Amino acid sequence: MHPLQRRQRTRICFAAIGLTLSVGMLFVLPGCSSKPSYSLSGSVSSAGSALEGVTMTLSGVGSTTTDANGNYAFSGVAVGTYTVTPSLAGYAFAPRFRTVYLDGIDAAGFNFNVISEGRTVASTHTIHLKQNGTFWVWGNNATGQLGDGTTTSRPLPVQLTALTDVASIAAGRDFTVAVKSDASLWTWGGNSSGQLGDGTATQRSTPLAIGGMTGIVAFAAGADHAAALKSDGSFWAWGSNANGQFGNGTQTGSSTPVQISGLAGVKTIAAGDGYTLVLLSDGTAWAWGNNVNGQLGNGSATTSLTPVQVYGLAGVRSLAAGTSHAVALINDGTVRAWGSNSRGQLGNGTTTDSTVPVRIEGLTNVIAVSAGNGHTVALRGDGSVWAWGDNASGQLGIGTQTASASPVMAIGLSGAIGVTAGTGNTFAVKVDGSLWAWGNNLSGQLGDGTSVDRSIPVRVQLP
């Protein structure tokens, strides 16, 4: 029982029966509640971003789904004890459920967070967090980025047992970052620019916790730098800063995390090749670092060592950073993109770079986006996967190797609940928990046991 609810109920009942209550006793009188029915509301988020489409079940009452802002509500609920439980295929939540006693006060702030979502991240190596919480790795391992204690590349998934209880993951160019459910941060792989944050420039093939990096609520890995947000609102960065990707007004890198001042209200982070993006709680997007192709989205092609606002964006739900282009998902289900467009990765029918966000016409009801090296992928609410841009390795999933400057639908794939764009390849998690991949497979990063590129989705051979 929520303590505020109990105190409120006691006060109302005491007023109803005067001094007839004896010390240490509580008599609940019928009808002592202030009203006959109540409301219950809350929200659901994943890595700080609202999560739409989660089924919220209130025991004995029914179900509803979260909206575009991750919110849900029940009204007209009678006095009683109830359990509210979130559910979405491929996702696990914390807490798994919550119990509430309704009598005397409405219940608000019953919030949930995703702790696992069958998530995949990819560069030239691939890492997959299964729905059951196990952690699988495959692909290029030249710098130990698979974390299995070797530098042997893997054409098939192997379970990484050196790190357990993982909540979220990110893949840099040749390194990996993970956060456990206790909000501690771990890194492994290439470290030539200090991107592991351990105070050295030595690559490491097994995970290591980074001292002082606790309470992590959001993080991202770029080409050779990383950034993280702590629960106290502080923002940290480490690795290369040659393009000002720390956002602290300098170009001095660091092999240990350095705190970046002047950033307030950060919700989520995305990182590309030499630049960083953040989504603020007011729905605006800000960027800094390399801007040769306009990937900062502020109307110029001038590199910035401090944050600049992405032009004209509002109501942003999530951000994705590719090598030199960026993508934003708007709360209304539409998509904007900016930066490099040499392969049509902005999806606006041209191959001309844009220094400001452009809308991808005809693409609606989008619930997730991801940006790769020269292509972009989107997941629609109907479970279909759409992609555009470079297709030299078949990463668009359309059965050819012909690039497309506008969205095309991946062949033979339905029921997707998550998508990831890697370096020349694409991955999708389906509602049944299976993982599918297509595109570049030179290092075995598709996980099908071969090094053959695939232009249509193939199932990853996960145990």
HELIX and SHEET records of a PDB file:
HELIX    1   1 PRO A    3  ILE A   17  1                                  15    
SHEET    1   A 3 SER A  49  ALA A  50  0                                        
SHEET    2   A 3 SER A  37  SER A  46 -1                                        
SHEET    3   A 3 ASN A  71  ALA A  78 -1                                        
SHEET    1   B 4 SER A  49  ALA A  50  0                                        
SHEET    2   B 4 SER A  37  SER A  46 -1                                        
SHEET    3   B 4 PHE A 112  SER A 116  1                                        
SHEET    4   B 4 ALA A  92  ALA A  94 -1                                        
SHEET    1   C 4 GLY A  62  THR A  65  0                                        
SHEET    2   C 4 THR A  55  LEU A  58 -1                                        
SHEET    3   C 4 GLY A  80  SER A  87 -1                                        
SHEET    4   C 4 ARG A  98  LEU A 102 -1                                        
SHEET    1   D 4 THR A 120  ALA A 122  0                                        
SHEET    2   D 4 HIS A 125  LEU A 129 -1                                        
SHEET    3   D 4 PHE A 135  GLY A 139 -1                                        
SHEET    4   D 4 ARG A 154  GLN A 159 -1                                        
SHEET    1   E 4 VAL A 166  ALA A 171  0                                        
SHEET    2   E 4 PHE A 175  LYS A 180 -1                                        
SHEET    3   E 4 LEU A 185  GLY A 189 -1                                        
SHEET    4   E 4 ARG A 204  ALA A 209 -1                                        
SHEET    1   F 4 ILE A 216  ALA A 221  0                                        
SHEET    2   F 4 HIS A 225  LYS A 230 -1                                        
SHEET    3   F 4 PHE A 235  GLY A 239 -1                                        
SHEET    4   F 4 SER A 254  ILE A 260 -1                                        
SHEET    1   G 4 VAL A 266  ALA A 271  0                                        
SHEET    2   G 4 TYR A 275  LEU A 280 -1                                        
SHEET    3   G 4 ALA A 285  GLY A 289 -1                                        
SHEET    4   G 4 SER A 304  GLN A 309 -1                                        
SHEET    1   H 4 VAL A 316  ALA A 321  0                                        
SHEET    2   H 4 HIS A 325  ILE A 330 -1                                        
SHEET    3   H 4 VAL A 335  GLY A 339 -1                                        
SHEET    4   H 4 SER A 354  ARG A 359 -1                                        
SHEET    1   I 4 VAL A 366  ALA A 371  0                                        
SHEET    2   I 4 HIS A 375  ARG A 380 -1                                        
SHEET    3   I 4 VAL A 385  GLY A 389 -1                                        
SHEET    4   I 4 SER A 404  MET A 409 -1                                        
SHEET    1   J 4 ALA A 416  ALA A 421  0                                        
SHEET    2   J 4 ASN A 425  LYS A 430 -1                                        
SHEET    3   J 4 LEU A 435  GLY A 439 -1                                        
SHEET    4   J 4 ARG A 454  ARG A 459 -1                                        
END                                                                             
